[in-house]
Amino acid sequence: MKAQKKVIANLNKCYAVAEFDYDGERHLICAAEKHDPCYIFNMDGEKIDTLWEGPGGVMTLLQYPLSTDDDPIMMATQEFYSPNDSAKAKIVYYTRENGAWVCHVLCDLPFVHRFGIVQRNGKYYLVACSLKSAHAFKNDWTCPGRIWIAPLPENIREYSADNQLALTPLVSGLYKNHGFCRCEEDGYTFVLVGTQNGVYKITPPAEEGGEWGAEQLIDVPASDMLYQDYDGDGVRELLILSPFHGDTLSVYKDNGGKFECVYTCDKKMPFLHAIWGAKVGGKETAFIGNREEDRELFALTWNGSEYVRDILDHGAGPANCMYYKDGDKDMIIASNRETDEVALYTLCD
């Protein structure tokens, strides 16, 4: 696998990426880690709007699943500027009012890093993760974070800074609570959360008001992870980047409920961070990027006998990436934070 690259914008410390569908068209968006804007692009990579000028500190972007074509709603974290500067972090949502994008606070959640929405039996729920809960000095990790949950109504607009969504802690005592992966099975969605304590599977209740599932799958420290069936045997493997902002990529196979390591990349890749899983050409593929030294973006696949790494870019330093289809083209948008470039990659053989 190879890629043709096209830089579509320069954005200081670009970070979060997502797709945003409205007005009958698909769009790509990219927001910044620091005090910088969030841009909206058409599918050709042309910048067509600015969702906001600031604040930044955006770790997650997510279109609200119940937004409509003529009433688009984009959710985001804001004011998470670093693990040492995120005590004022919050989850917000943007609506379009008379042609302008307007910010509303969903909830204040100090140190919130990632969040997502899961669905089961027609009900939607928010799952949010705080990286830590407090700190007294730079790089203080003594106060663990949590996984938070809340049911979501059909009308998110009822929430504001003065009437915030109430969150309930589900799992506490989690250190370096960083990784977040949304998955689907049996008609519902769940998430995996990666922490220094290991990987947790968070499952929404089967019935409204029922119990949530919170299962530790593995105790290996995980900065991020994917859950895909790479070897095609019908059982998903757990791909882990470790430790927190670490340099090691490993794949663990589920052997009767116990995960055992079957592959560790022999190359150390400092500050592994960008991660996305997708089926490309019928093959489960992991797209991974690291932010130090070689600063690569690569694809990892199983060729029937071993895992293969195909380098797609070198030197750019992606913080995040997202695979999508554009007609018959296989595409990636990447926020190359270390070079301040937003880039599109067209995949080819």
C-alpha positions in Angstrom: 0.0 0.0 0.0 1.2 3.5 -0.9 -0.3 7.0 -0.7 -0.3 10.2 -2.7 -0.2 13.2 -0.4 -1.9 16.6 -0.7 -1.5 19.3 2.0 -4.7 21.3 2.2 -4.0 23.7 5.0 -1.5 24.9 7.6 -2.9 25.0 11.1 -0.8 25.5 14.2 -0.6 22.3 16.3 -3.5 20.8 14.3 -5.0 17.9 16.2 -8.5 16.5 16.0 -10.2 15.4 12.7 -13.7 14.3 11.8 -16.3 14.2 9.1 -19.3 16.6 9.2 -22.3 16.0 7.0 -24.9 18.8 6.4 -26.7 20.6 3.6 -26.6 17.4 1.5 -22.8 17.4 1.4 -20.0 15.7 3.2 -17.3 17.8 4.8 -14.0 17.3 6.6 -13.0 19.3 9.7 -9.8 19.8 11.6 -9.3 21.5 14.9 -6.2 22.6 16.9 -4.6 21.6 20.1 -3.7 25.1 21.2 -5.5 28.5 20.9 -6.3 28.2 17.2 -9.3 27.7 14.8 -11.3 24.8 13.5 -11.6 24.6 9.7 -14.2 23.0 7.5 -13.2 21.6 4.1 -15.1 20.2 1.2 -14.1 16.7 0.1 -11.6 18.1 -2.4 -9.7 19.7 0.5 -10.8 23.3 -0.2 -11.4 25.3 3.0 -14.9 26.6 2.9 -15.7 27.8 6.5 -14.3 28.3 10.0 -16.3 26.5 12.6 -14.7 28.6 15.4 -11.7 30.8 15.8 -11.1 29.6 19.3 -10.7 28.5 22.0 -8.8 25.4 20.9 -7.7 22.5 23.1 -9.7 20.1 21.0 -8.9 16.4 21.6 -12.2 15.0 20.2 -14.6 16.0 17.4 -17.8 14.2 16.9 -21.0 14.9 14.9 -24.0 14.5 17.1 -25.8 11.4 15.7 -29.3 12.9 16.0 -28.4 16.1 14.1 -30.1 16.6 10.8 -29.0 17.7 7.4 -30.4 21.2 7.9 -29.6 21.3 11.6 -26.0 20.2 11.9 -24.5 19.8 15.4 -20.8 19.2 16.0 -19.5 18.2 19.5 -16.0 18.8 20.8 -13.8 19.0 23.7 -12.3 22.4 24.4 -9.6 23.9 26.5 -7.6 20.7 27.0 -4.3 22.3 26.1 -2.0 19.6 27.6 -2.1 17.2 30.5 -0.7 20.0 32.5 -3.2 22.7 31.3 -6.7 21.2 31.1 -8.4 21.9 34.5 -10.9 24.1 32.6 -11.7 21.5 29.9 -15.3 20.9 28.9 -17.5 19.3 26.3 -19.3 21.7 24.0 -21.6 21.5 20.9 -22.0 23.9 18.0 -25.2 24.7 16.2 -25.8 26.8 13.2 -27.9 29.9 14.0 -28.8 32.3 11.1 -25.7 31.1 9.2 -23.3 31.5 12.1 -21.8 28.7 14.2 -22.7 29.1 17.9 -21.1 27.4 20.8 -23.0 25.8 23.7 -21.6 24.1 26.8 -22.8 20.5 27.3 -20.8 20.0 30.5 -17.7 21.1 32.3 -15.4 18.2 32.9 -11.9 19.0 34.0 -9.1 17.0 32.2 -11.6 15.5 29.7 -9.6 14.1 26.8 -11.8 11.7 24.7 -15.5 11.1 24.5 -17.9 9.2 22.3 -21.5 8.3 21.9 -22.8 4.7 22.0 -26.2 3.4 21.1 -28.2 0.4 22.2 -31.9 -0.4 21.5 -32.6 3.1 20.2 -31.0 4.9 23.2 -28.0 7.1 23.0 -25.4 7.5 25.8 -22.3 9.7 26.3 -19.1 8.1 27.5 -16.4 10.6 28.5 -12.9 10.0 29.9 -10.9 12.3 32.1 -7.1 11.8 31.8 -6.6 12.7 35.5 -8.7 14.4 38.2 -6.3 17.0 39.5 -2.7 18.0 39.8 -0.5 20.0 42.1 2.5 20.5 39.8 3.7 19.8 36.2 3.5 16.2 35.2 1.7 15.2 38.4 -0.1 11.9 37.8 -1.0 11.1 41.4 -4.7 11.9 41.0 -6.3 9.2 38.7 -9.0 9.9 36.1 -12.4 8.3 35.5 -14.8 7.0 32.9 -18.0 9.0 33.0 -21.4 8.1 31.5 -24.8 9.8 30.9 -27.9 9.1 28.8 -28.5 11.6 26.0 -31.9 13.0 25.0 -33.0 13.5 21.4 -32.7 17.2 21.9 -29.2 18.1 23.0 -30.2 21.8 22.8 -31.8 21.7 26.2 -28.3 21.8 27.7 -26.2 24.9 28.3 -23.7 26.4 30.6 -26.5 27.1 33.1 -28.2 23.7 32.6 -25.4 21.1 32.1 -25.6 17.4 31.4 -25.2 15.4 34.6 -22.5 12.8 34.4 -22.1 9.7 36.5 -18.7 8.0 37.2 -18.6 4.4 36.0 -14.9 3.4 36.6 -12.5 5.3 38.8 -8.8 5.0 39.7 -7.6 5.1 36.1 -4.2 6.5 35.4 -3.2 8.2 32.1 -6.7 7.5 30.8 -6.0 8.3 27.1 -7.1 5.7 24.6 -10.7 5.6 23.2 -12.0 3.2 20.5 -15.7 2.9 19.4 -16.7 -0.5 18.2 -19.9 -2.3 17.1 -21.3 -5.8 17.6 -24.7 -7.4 17.6 -26.4 -4.2 16.5 -25.1 -2.0 19.3 -22.0 0.0 20.0 -19.5 -0.1 22.8 -16.1 1.5 23.5 -12.7 0.4 24.6 -10.8 2.7 26.9 -7.0 2.6 27.2 -5.3 3.4 30.5 -2.1 2.7 32.4 -4.2 0.1 34.2 -5.0 -1.7 31.0 -7.9 -1.8 28.4 -11.5 -1.6 29.5 -14.6 -2.6 27.5 -17.5 -0.3 28.3 -20.9 -1.6 27.2 -24.2 0.4 27.4 -27.2 -1.2 29.2 -29.5 -3.5 27.3 -32.5 -1.6 28.7 -32.9 2.0 29.6 -32.0 2.3 33.3 -30.1 -1.0 33.3 -26.6 -1.8 34.3 -23.5 -0.8 32.3 -20.8 -3.3 31.6 -17.2 -2.4 32.6 -14.8 -5.2 31.9 -11.0 -5.1 32.0 -9.8 -7.0 28.9 -6.1 -6.8 29.6 -3.9 -5.2 32.2 -1.2 -4.1 29.7 -0.7 -0.3 29.8 -2.4 1.2 26.7 -2.1 4.6 25.2 -4.5 3.7 22.4 -5.9 0.6 20.8 -7.9 -1.0 18.0 -10.1 -4.1 18.1 -10.2 -5.8 14.7 -10.0 -9.3 13.2 -6.7 -8.9 11.3 -6.1 -12.6 10.6 -9.7 -13.3 9.4 -10.4 -16.2 11.8 -13.7 -14.5 13.1 -12.2 -13.4 16.4 -11.0 -9.8 16.9 -7.4 -9.1 17.9 -6.5 -6.2 20.3 -3.8 -3.9 18.8 -2.2 -1.8 21.5 0.1 1.3 21.5 2.0 1.3 24.7 2.8 2.7 27.2 1.3 6.2 27.5 2.6 8.1 24.4 4.9 5.2 24.1 7.0 3.6 21.3 5.7 0.0 21.1 3.0 -1.5 18.9 1.8 -5.0 19.8 -1.1 -7.3 18.8 -2.8 -9.5 21.3 -5.0 -12.5 20.4 -8.0 -13.6 22.4 -7.2 -17.2 23.5 -10.3 -18.4 25.3 -10.9 -15.1 27.0 -7.2 -14.4 27.8 -5.3 -12.1 25.5 -1.8 -13.3 24.6 0.7 -11.3 22.6 1.3 -12.6 19.1 3.1 -9.7 17.5 5.4 -6.9 18.6 6.8 -4.5 16.0 10.6 -4.7 16.1 10.9 -1.0 15.4 10.5 1.4 18.3 8.4 4.4 17.3 8.6 7.2 19.9 5.3 9.0 20.7 2.9 6.7 18.9 -0.4 8.6 18.7 -2.4 8.6 15.5 -4.6 5.6 15.1 -7.6 4.5 13.0 -9.0 1.1 12.0 -10.9 0.3 8.8 -11.5 -2.5 6.3 -9.7 -1.5 3.1 -10.1 -3.7 0.0 -11.7 -6.4 2.2 -8.7 -6.4 4.6 -8.8 -5.1 8.2 -6.2 -2.4 8.3 -4.7 -0.3 11.1 -3.4 3.2 10.3 -0.9 4.4 12.8 1.4 7.4 13.2 4.1 8.6 15.6 5.2 12.1 16.5 8.9 11.8 17.2 12.1 10.7 15.3 10.9 9.3 12.0 7.4 10.7 12.4 5.8 8.1 10.2 2.2 7.4 9.0 1.8 3.7 8.1 -0.7 0.9 7.5 -0.5 -2.4 9.3 -2.1 -5.5 7.8 -1.9 -9.3 8.0 -0.7 -10.9 4.8 -1.7 -14.5 5.7 1.5 -15.4 7.6 2.8 -12.2 9.2 2.0 -8.5 10.0 3.2 -6.1 7.3 4.0 -2.4 7.8 3.5 -0.1 4.7 4.9 3.4 5.1 2.5 6.1 3.8 4.4 9.2 4.8 7.6 10.1 6.6 8.6 13.1 8.6 5.2 14.7 9.1 4.3 13.6 12.7 0.5 12.9 12.7 -1.4 13.4 15.9 -4.6 11.9 14.5 -5.9 10.4 11.3 -9.2 9.2 9.8 -9.9 6.8 6.9 -12.9 7.5 4.7 -14.3 6.6 1.3 -14.7 9.3 -1.3 -16.5 7.6 -4.2 -14.2 4.7 -5.2 -11.2 6.3 -3.6 -9.7 5.2 -0.3 -8.7 8.3 1.6 -7.1 9.4 4.9 -7.1 12.9 6.4 -4.3 13.4 8.9 -3.5 16.2 11.3 0.3 16.4 11.1 0.8 18.3 14.3 4.6 18.3 14.3 4.6 20.1 10.9 1.4 22.1 11.3 -0.1 20.6 8.1 -3.5 19.2 7.4 -3.1 16.6 4.7 -5.1 14.2 2.5 -3.7 10.9 1.4 -5.1 8.9 -1.5 -4.3 5.3 -1.0 -3.1 3.2 -3.9 -1.4 -0.2 -4.6 
